[in-house]
Structure formats: C-alpha cells, structure tokens
C-alpha cells in the first residue's frame, strides 16, 4: 500500500512538472541562464531610493573591507562564521518544493549552504514575502542525524524525538539561521528559454530560528561557493561542473540584471578568451587562482619579489566583493606605478570614508592608464572602468586597496567580462564582453 502511495505521489509530481513546463533534471546534463539582481537595483529588496549614487558606491566599497575580515577569519579556521548576508552584492530567484514556492536569496560565492525561513517560525526576522511551508510540499524530507550528510555540517545537533539533523550557521555580525537540515526540489527558471529546471534532493536548511541583519524581502541565502552544500556543487554533473556570469557595470543609470549561466551555456569560448588554473584551498568555499602581478601603462609590478618554487592559489576570485584587495607591500608598489603613469596630474589625496588611498579630480584627468592583471597562463586586460571608481563629482579613486590577510580579485575588476568556471577541468576563463547585450 505504501509503495502505491509513493507511486501515485510520483505521478502527481511528474504531471505537475509537465503542465508547468518544468523539466526534472536527471542523469542528463542541462544548460540554462538566469538573472543576478544587484542589491542596488530598483528590483532588489535591498534597494533604498533615498540613497544618492555616491552613498551607494561608498557603502559597496566599505562592504568589501568588512567582507575581507570575515574571509580572513574563515581561512584561519573559524569555519562556522560566514560573510554577513548584508555584505553581498547579488540576489537570485529560485523556487523550492512541490508545488513550487518562490525564494529570493542572497547569491554568494563566499557561502555554501542554502537556507530559507521555514514554517513554523519559532523566531524569524520580519519577512514581507511568504515563508516557505514544508508541510505543503510533496518533496520535502528531513535528514537524519546519523547520515553522512549531517556529519558534514560544521555546527550540528539532533532532535531527541525523531533524530532529525539540525544545523546552525553564524555570520560575521552574529546574524544566524538554525533549523532542520532537509532535502527538497529546487527549481531555477531559465530567463532565455522560459523553461524551468528542477533539481531533486537538494540539501538545504529549513530555518525555524533566524535573526540578525536580514532585509524584510529577503528569503535566505543561496550559497554558490565550492563547499559540499552549495547550489553549484549539488548541481554537479547536471551542469557538467560549469557556471559563468557576466556582470553589468555597477553604479550606472542602466537598470539591467547581470546574467548567470549553467552547463554548456556557461562555456567561455572564441577569440580573446584567456584561461588560468583553478585551485582548491582551505576553506573549500572559495575559488582560488594564482596571481602574478599587474602591468600599469607598460610597467609591470610583480606580485612576488622572489617567486616561490610552487604556488597554488594565492588569491580568491569573488563576485561578492567590489574592490580588489591586495597585501600592503604590493599595493604600495602598484600605487607608485599608477602615480608615475599620471605624472602630470596631482592626486587629490585619499578618501577617508572608505580607505581608498589614491584619488584624482575627474576634471583634471584626460586619460586613465590601462592595466593588465596577470594570472598563471592568463593576462586579463583591465580598462579604467575595472580599475577606478567615481565616488563623487570631484573624486575618482583607484579601485584597489591594501588589506592584511586574505587577497581578493573583486567584481569591479570583473565587470563586462564573461567569467567562466569549469570545476572539472579546474579552470577559470575570461572573455571581454558587453554584458548589457547578453
């Protein structure tokens, strides 16, 4: 009798997906595109219309420094502390359950776990969107405490009543989410084909207690890092280990979403593509590259004074950090090279609001220097849009900054590049692209 119930339920689910133009992802690979919503876009739950463009820029740059501090803590071994959701730049819409329930979460390459607020909410932050209801989903399943999946959770516990695995994730500002670790069907809409793709048995956190600096219209977190619970890792062979993104220019008046690609759609090919090895590191959340230096107007500044014999992953590439953050000794040499290239123009000094150390008056600047970021086997050409950021009408600043600890290649440097990750071939590829035209 029980088998018949499961069979009938499976038929109902299959019929639901067929009628809803949703494809159940099985053993075959799939390919699709979705939108990344910048937090400062009018379509974002983070959007504050009262903020001027200058204040948005300053806030984004300050988030970079706060994010770097958390990354440094994660690399030092505090693996259960993640970047504050408020520090990320992009959001993504998915659906969960059967029938589907919409989720808008922070899409973060600096986090792994997927979680959303769940009923019953014993303690949840204010949320204008409907809270996910596991009781109405045909495909919701709790994870047991003795399972291999549960053992991978850094901070876990068990219920005494039914041995359900419980998770706890804590963020740098002491925001947190806790609840049941479960599996569910996750559905991602393809913005180009109009077809939706359903991934079954995705591990996620059903958060019954969530508190901290979360927004009213935010459902939770969609981890895109390299760890075992991220959406990217769990899609795995279904997307052939490939994803890419093309980030439109931030801090402009153009209201257009960036794009994220999965599967064969994420392949970066054609004229002008450069590729560099992708390395594993600790923690596995991050994506590591080998950084070799930057050329400024023909003058190369090497990252190492004396290059070690073997280097594997000395910089994190991250879509959630705006600035490119560098060790102080290298930054000082880079800044000197920029000053030399601008020798006829006097800088206006530093900007005390966000610790950017080299700024110019845009009225004095005719041409900003082109730069090239050097990675192992790949030279990524950076134009002024990637290397300088306008803070106000009388201040344009170098979009690099000195930090202690973690080194990050940020998203300003990646703007208008199609950036493709192949986790099976272990490469990251770059191709100069007008992301607005995609």
HELIX and SHEET records of a PDB file:
HELIX    1   1 UNK A    2  UNK A   19  1                                  18    
HELIX    2   2 UNK A   53  UNK A   75  1                                  23    
HELIX    3   3 UNK A   85  UNK A   87  5                                   3    
HELIX    4   4 UNK A  134  UNK A  136  5                                   3    
HELIX    5   5 UNK A  148  UNK A  151  1                                   4    
HELIX    6   6 UNK A  231  UNK A  235  1                                   5    
HELIX    7   7 UNK A  236  UNK A  239  5                                   4    
HELIX    8   8 UNK A  263  UNK A  266  5                                   4    
HELIX    9   9 UNK A  328  UNK A  341  1                                  14    
HELIX   10  10 UNK A  362  UNK A  364  5                                   3    
HELIX   11  11 UNK A  384  UNK A  387  1                                   4    
HELIX   12  12 UNK A  435  UNK A  437  5                                   3    
SHEET    1   A 4 UNK A  22  UNK A  24  0                                        
SHEET    2   A 4 UNK A 196  UNK A 211  1                                        
SHEET    3   A 4 UNK A 115  UNK A 119  1                                        
SHEET    4   A 4 UNK A 132  UNK A 133  1                                        
SHEET    1   B10 UNK A  22  UNK A  24  0                                        
SHEET    2   B10 UNK A 196  UNK A 211  1                                        
SHEET    3   B10 UNK A 176  UNK A 189 -1                                        
SHEET    4   B10 UNK A  90  UNK A  96 -1                                        
SHEET    5   B10 UNK A  32  UNK A  38 -1                                        
SHEET    6   B10 UNK A 258  UNK A 262 -1                                        
SHEET    7   B10 UNK A 242  UNK A 246 -1                                        
SHEET    8   B10 UNK A 417  UNK A 422 -1                                        
SHEET    9   B10 UNK A 427  UNK A 432 -1                                        
SHEET   10   B10 UNK A 274  UNK A 277 -1                                        
SHEET    1   C 5 UNK A  22  UNK A  24  0                                        
SHEET    2   C 5 UNK A 196  UNK A 211  1                                        
SHEET    3   C 5 UNK A 115  UNK A 119  1                                        
SHEET    4   C 5 UNK A 220  UNK A 223 -1                                        
SHEET    5   C 5 UNK A 101  UNK A 108  1                                        
SHEET    1   D 4 UNK A  22  UNK A  24  0                                        
SHEET    2   D 4 UNK A 196  UNK A 211  1                                        
SHEET    3   D 4 UNK A 176  UNK A 189 -1                                        
SHEET    4   D 4 UNK A 141  UNK A 142 -1                                        
SHEET    1   E 5 UNK A  22  UNK A  24  0                                        
SHEET    2   E 5 UNK A 196  UNK A 211  1                                        
SHEET    3   E 5 UNK A 176  UNK A 189 -1                                        
SHEET    4   E 5 UNK A 165  UNK A 171 -1                                        
SHEET    5   E 5 UNK A  81  UNK A  82  1                                        
SHEET    1   F 5 UNK A  22  UNK A  24  0                                        
SHEET    2   F 5 UNK A 196  UNK A 211  1                                        
SHEET    3   F 5 UNK A 176  UNK A 189 -1                                        
SHEET    4   F 5 UNK A 165  UNK A 171 -1                                        
SHEET    5   F 5 UNK A 156  UNK A 158 -1                                        
SHEET    1   G 3 UNK A 288  UNK A 289  0                                        
SHEET    2   G 3 UNK A 315  UNK A 317 -1                                        
SHEET    3   G 3 UNK A 408  UNK A 409  1                                        
SHEET    1   H 4 UNK A 299  UNK A 302  0                                        
SHEET    2   H 4 UNK A 291  UNK A 296 -1                                        
SHEET    3   H 4 UNK A 371  UNK A 375 -1                                        
SHEET    4   H 4 UNK A 378  UNK A 382 -1                                        
SHEET    1   I 2 UNK A 324  UNK A 327  0                                        
SHEET    2   I 2 UNK A 400  UNK A 403  1                                        
SHEET    1   J 4 UNK A 349  UNK A 351  0                                        
SHEET    2   J 4 UNK A 356  UNK A 360 -1                                        
SHEET    3   J 4 UNK A 395  UNK A 398 -1                                        
SHEET    4   J 4 UNK A 388  UNK A 392 -1                                        
END                                                                             
